Amino acid sequence: MSSVKPPKRRRARLDRAAIVEAADGIIARAGPDALSLRTVAKELGATPMALYRHVPDKDALLVLVLNALYERLPRPRLPRDPRGRLIALWIHLHAGLARYPWVVDALLNSDTIAPAVLPDIEAILEASLAAGLTLEQAARLYRMVWQHTVGELAVQSATAARTTPQKSAVLRTMKSAPPQRFPLLAKAAPHWAAVRAKSLYRDGLVALIDAALTTRTCGRQHPRP
């Protein structure tokens, strides 16, 4: 019998790039809830303490992953007119979040932001100012569109995971409502499945941007809440 011992498995190189790659793989296989310094350390054949030299906590690890994902996105061509730039930048952000649906929940459940997105936020504010908004109005518009973006993605993700338009109990209930009591619901019945099956993100985005620019043009301020 040979006394030669099998070679020890070589540990993966431990640096930020390797940590991000391992974290990305864990999320792809098991979802974001499985991500922790301990699971990444196990993936790399290291100890959690070894990771602390590179990443102080889970939020910092999440930021590294978000940064890497955002930097992979193809850059959009931006129109010269400010309104067009606003629309293109937001569609770019929306597409990135739609590509990695788990990111929406991660952002909502942690106080984190990827530094890689900051240039695009700056560009959105610049385009808003170029369109004639004040910085306060630009910030308000950014917040409204962000809420629209996150809300639309959350609804689409939850709906797709739960049911289809053909099997939706909500749609069946609305379609079967007594027309004598709910005449508008009855008339709208043919449209429910169609509007539910497709994303209306761009329609809402354009409506919000145009409303903000029209208000600016007419010289009126949005009422404060």
N, C-alpha and C positions, 0 to 999 in steps of 0.2 A: 504494500500500500504506500502510495506516495505521501511524503511528509510536507510537500510544498503547500503552503497555505494560500487560499484564493486571495487575489489582490483586494484590498479595501476599496469600497466605492469612493471615488473621488468627489469631494464636496464641490458644489457649484460655486463659482466665483461670487463673492458677496460684495456687491456694490449696489448703488441705487438702481441702475439699469436692470440688474438681475432681480432685484426685489420687485420692481414694477412688472417685469415679465412674469414672475411667479404669481403675483397678486392678480394680474389679468387672467392668467390661466385658471386660477381658483374660481374667480367670478364666472368665467365662461362655462366651467364644468358644473359648479354647484350654486351659483348665484351670490349676490353681494352679502347675504347674511352669513355665509361661510368664511368671509374674509376676516382675518385677525392676524396679529403679529405672530401668534403661535402657529397658525396654519401655514403662513408664509415661511416661517422658520423650518417647519417640518418639510415643506416642499423643497427647500434649498439644502436640507441636511445640516442645518445650523441650529443654534439655540436661540430662544427669544431674546436673551441678553445680548447676543451678538448683533441682532437687528437694531437694538436701541442706539447703537453707535451711528446708525444711518437714518433711522426714522424714530422720532420720540414717542409716537402713539398712533392709534388707528386712524384718527382724523388726518394726521400728516400723511399716512400711507394712502388714504383715500385721495387726498389732493394730488399726490404723485401719479396715481392711476388716472385720475380725471385729466391731468395735464397731458399725459401721454396720449390718451384717447383723442383729446381735442386737437393735438398737433398732427394727428394722422388724417384729419379731415381735409379734403381738397378745398383750396381757397376759391371763393366765388369771384366771378367777374362783376365789378361794381359799376353801375351806371354813373354818369356824371351828374345827373340831376339829383338833388338831395332826397326827394321823395322816393325815387327809384332805389337809391342807396339804402334807405331805411328798410324798404321792403326786402331787398336782396340780403341784407345783413341778418334780418330776423328769420328769413327762410333758411339761411345757412345755419343759424343757431338751432332752429326747430329741427332741421334735418339731422344735425348731430345728436340731439337728444333722442330723436326717434330711432336712430341707429343703435343706440344703447339705452333701451327703455328703463333699465334699473337705475340709471343716473338720476332720473327725476326723483325717485323715492330717496335716494342717497342725499341729494341736495336738500330735500324737504326735512329730512330727519337729522341733519347735522349742519352745523354753522360753518360750512366750508365753501370755498370757491377756487376754481383752477386759475392760477395766474395767467395761463395761456389765453384765457378768454378776455383779459383786460383790454388788449388792443382793439377788439371788436366792440366792447362797450364804449370805449373812447370814440371809435368811429361812428357809433350810433348817436352819441351825444353831439359830435361834430356835425353830422348830417342834419340833426334836429335844429341846431343853431343856424346852419346854412339855409334851412327852410323857413327861418324867421321866428322860431320859438325862442323864448327866454330859457336860461338854464334851468329855472324852476319848472317851467312847462315841459322841458325836455326830460327832466327827472321824473315828472308825473307820467308822461307818456311812456317812458321806459318801464315804469312800475306796472302800468296798466297792461302793456303788451306782454310783459313777463308773466303776469297772472293769467292772461289769455293763453299764452304758450304752454305753461305748466298745466293749466286746467284742461286744455284740449288734449294734451298727451296723456294725462291721467285718465280721462274719460275713455279715450280710444283704447288704451291699454287694458283697462278694467273690462270694458265691453267685449273686446276681442277674446279675452281670457274666459269670460263667463258664458257667453252665448253668441248666437248668430241672429241676424235679423229675421230669418225664417223660423227660428225657435224661441224668439223672445216673448216671455210672458207679458212684458210691458207693452209691446206692440199689439199682442193679441187683446189685451184689456182695452187699449185705446181704440182699436178697430171695432171691438164689439160693444162700445158704449152706445146706449139708446140714442138714435139720431134726433128724436123728438125733444130729448133733454139736453143733448150736447151736439147741436147741429154743425158747429164748426169742426169738432173732432171728426165727425162723420165725413165731412167734405174733404178734410185733410188726410184721411186714411190712406189714399194711394201714395202719398209723399213720404210717410214716416220711414219706411224701410230704405228708400232711396237716400234720404238725408243722413240716416244713421250709418249707412254702409260706406260713406266716403268722408274724407277729412274736409272740414270747412275752415281749416286754419287760415288759409290765405284770404278768404272772404272776410273773416273777422279781423285779421291783421290790417288789411287795406281800409276797412271801415274805421278802425280806431285811428290809424294814421291820418286819413282824410278828415275825420272829425276834428282832430287836434289842429290840423293845418287850416281848416275852414274857420275854426274858432279864432285862430290867430289872425286870419285875413280880415275877419269881420270886427276885430278889435274887442272881442268879448273874452272875459276870463271864465274858466270853469268855476262854478260855485264851490267853495270849500266845504268839506264834510262837517 
